[in-house]
Amino acid sequence: MRTDLVSEPGDATRPNEDFAGVGLPASGQGGCVILLDGVTPPRDGTGCLHSVAWFTARLGGALTELTVSDPDLTLPEILSRAIRRTAEAHAHTCELSHPRTPQATVVLTRWSAETLEYLVLSDSVLLVQSPDGTVTPVLDDRLARLPRSALATDALIDANLRNKEGGFFTAAADPSVASRAVGGTLPRHEVRALAALTDGATRWTEKFHEGDWTALFDLVAKEGARALVDRVRELESADREARAFLGRSKTHDDATAVYVEL
């Protein structure tokens, strides 16, 4: 098995709000990938005493432990329990009903000798390569399908769309959101490799249009996760009008890529 993981903050003066991990059980059978992209908080606060980096570390740690240690749980059950555990860790000090309470996107995969299970919530991406080289993206595209006018301000998003029916969902403090994730199961023999990426890394395809999902996957497989992140940074730096080009996006974002050959 080959694994490759790179995570780089968008701003060296701020904590990286992404989380990524690869779990290989002591039995030597199967494994898992956990990827979170923390949602950058607004300037006027989140109702929480803790940082987004604290939240993603807590949630990511819980997901890792549950995914590796309890094969009888489904991935939605694991996500639900991890959200609940994380919420309980700060419910007594923080206003978890705040629409911008710390939250994150999620990619979660687990494989055994027979199957590969997957779960995606919000705009991080899972790419799955079959033995014949076909690359299939697993996307939760609810945010991408919303009209630009509905995303004009943070206030509009928080009031009408964030973790609401007809909008989009992230892992925050409500365990029931796990049922909203895009998920499924594939026969293990139909998967040769996979890549999990936060939107800071998928900018190569989604923002700069340097290649499709297959081209991005091939870049990571052949040159490594570091090569993808480096190329994204080069493109961002070369674009002197990046803020206008990327709309409301930050010039640089935390970028994380995980690649696994099964």
C-alpha positions, -999 to +999 in steps of 0.1 A: +000+000+000+012+035-009+000+066+009+008+102+004-005+132+025+003+169+022-015+197+041-004+233+039-020+264+055-031+292+032-016+317+056+016+308+075+006+332+103-027+314+110-034+278+121-042+252+094-079+244+098-078+213+077-074+178+093-063+146+075-054+112+086-048+076+073-057+048+096-043+013+092-057-011+118-033-033+138-049-064+122-033-054+089-067-057+072-083-027+055-078+010+064-094+044+063-089+080+053-104+110+072-103+145+057-119+177+072-118+213+059-127+237+087-150+265+078-132+298+083-151+318+110-166+352+104-150+383+120-179+388+144-175+354+160-191+320+162-206+319+197-178+295+206-147+299+228-128+275+207-111+279+173-120+260+141-086+242+144-096+230+178-129+217+164-114+199+134-087+183+156-114+170+180-138+158+153-110+143+132-096+125+163-130+111+171-136+100+135-102+083+133-108+064+166-143+052+157-135+043+121-105+022+130-119+006+162-155-002+154-161-019+120-197-027+130-207+010+128-217+024+094-199+056+082-230+078+089-232+063+124-195+071+129-199+107+118-230+111+139-212+098+170-181+119+164-202+151+160-221+143+192-188+136+211-173+168+199-204+188+207-205+174+242-169+185+247-178+222+246-216+224+250-213+237+285-192+267+275-203+276+239-234+285+220-237+256+197-269+268+181-250+297+165-252+292+127-214+297+125-204+274+155-172+257+144-179+233+115-162+214+087-166+196+055-160+158+057-146+130+035-145+096+052-136+063+036-131+028+050-121-003+032-118-040+040-108-070+019-144-070+004-157-034+002-148+003+002-173+026+020-174+063+014-191+094+028-188+131+016-204+161+032-201+195+016-174+207-009-144+185-002-139+159-029-132+121-031-118+107-063-119+069-068-099+052-095-109+018-109-085-009-121-090+003-157-079+038-148-113+055-148-116+082-122-150+089-106-155+119-085-178+116-054-192+151-049-217+167-025-225+196-050-254+212-031-233+244-024-221+246-060-257+243-074-270+273-054-275+306-073-248+332-069-274+357-057-282+335-027-246+335-017-242+373-019-235+378+019-226+357+049-258+369+065-279+355+037-261+322+037-263+318+075-300+328+076-313+307+046-288+281+035-262+269+060-273+236+074-309+242+062-332+223+039-327+235+003-292+248+012-261+228+021-248+209+051-216+207+071-205+188+103-212+213+131-230+204+163-260+185+151-254+147+148-284+143+124-265+160+096-247+127+090-278+114+072-274+143+047-240+131+035-234+115+000-224+080+006-222+044-007-203+012-009-181-003-037-167-038-041-131-036-030-119-052-063-134-022-082-110+003-065-073+006-073-066+040-056-083+070-042-076+107-034-093+130-009-089+167-013-101+199+004-112+228-018-079+245-014-063+217-034-092+212-059-087+248-070-064+233-097-095+219-114-124+239-100-110+275-101-081+275-124-094+248-149-059+233-154-074+199-160-104+177-152-107+153-122-088+126-141-059+149-149-058+161-112-058+125-100-030+115-125-009+145-113-011+133-077-005+097-086+025+104-107+041+135-091+027+134-056+004+154-034+031+180-029+032+187-066-005+195-067-004+219-038+027+236-052+010+241-085-020+256-069+002+280-050+020+290-082-013+296-100-026+317-070+006+338-068+007+344-106-028+357-106-024+393-094-061+398-094-069+366-076-096+380-054-116+392-084-109+360-103-119+338-074-150+358-065-155+357-028-128+331-022-095+338-003-064+343-024-049+313-006-067+286+013-056+257+034-048+229+009-048+192+018-045+162-005-044+125+006-036+097-019-039+060-012-031+030-035-050+001-021 
